[in-house]
Amino acid sequence: MKVLELKGVVRKDVPIYYRRFFSGSIVLELMNNKAVERKLEFSIETKPTGQKEIIVKLTETIDYPLVPVVKEIKQYIYNLDADGGLPLE
């Protein structure tokens, strides 16, 4: 399982400055080397210690164990955020 791309990411307007909400689509390559696209929502919350907590919610079902998928998506989002690849507004 591999995350290929995060597409159509839109930031939702939230008045809480330390919490950011996004929605979009994720493109995954599953075990049969077939790319599938699923809609998702995720949030990034910056804790007082500076740590970032990422919460992912897939809004469409997927034929694959959910725990490793969510773990890979969280890591991909974390790296994308660290590189400045998420929308600011």
Number of C-alpha atoms within 10 A of each C-alpha: 15 16 18 15 14 22 14 12 17 16 18 13 11 10 8 8 9 12 15 19 16 18 21 16 18 20 17 21 15 16 10 7 10 9 14 13 16 16 17 17 18 19 19 19 17 15 11 8 6 8 9 15 14 19 14 18 12 18 12 9 9 13 6 11 8 11 9 12 17 15 12 15 24 18 13 17 20 18 12 13 13 10 9 10 13 16 11 8 8
